[in-house]
Amino acid sequence: MDTLYFEDLSVGYRFSTQSCLLTEAELIDFSRRFDPQPFHLDPEAARHSVFGGLVASGWHTAALTMRLMVTSGTRIAGGMVGLSGELSWPKPTRAGDELHAEAEVLDLTPTRRPERGVATLRIETRNQRSETVQLFTVKMLVPRRAAAAEGKS
C-alpha cells in the first residue's frame, strides 16, 4: 500500500478495502461491552424487536469499518484523522455478514496552514449482498507532501 498525501488525492478517487466476517460471538461481545441493548444481546428478544433478529450495534459496524480502512484501504499519510462526519445505518448488520468498505473522495480543500488540507470522503460499508449497511461522510485532515519532506507533518 502506497502512502498518499493531500496532493496525491483527486476528487473522484476511489478505493476499497478487504472484507471481514462478523460472527455472532463478536457481535454479542461488542454489544455487551459497549451497547448492551436486547436486540444486540439476546436472539429471542431481538426476534420481537423492530429488527426481527439479532443485529450488530451501529458502533460495531463503525469500528469494523475503521479497522478495514486502516488495515486494507488506501494508506493516508499521518493516519485517518477525522475532523467531522455524518453517519447513518440504512440497513442493519447481522451475524454472518461479510463487510467491506468502498470510499470516494468528494472534495479537497486546502487549509490556511500550508502543511495540510482537508479531504471529504464518502465511505460506504457493504455486506456480501452489496447492501449498504453504513454511510459515512467524513472530513479528514491530510498532510501535504512538501510539509512531510520538510519534517512538519
Beta strands, then each sheet from edge to edge (+ up, - down):
strand 1: 3-4
strand 2: 14-21
strand 3: 75-76
strand 4: 81-88
strand 5: 98-110
strand 6: 116-126
strand 7: 132-143
sheet 1: 1+ 3+
sheet 2: 2+ 5- 6+ 7- 4+
end
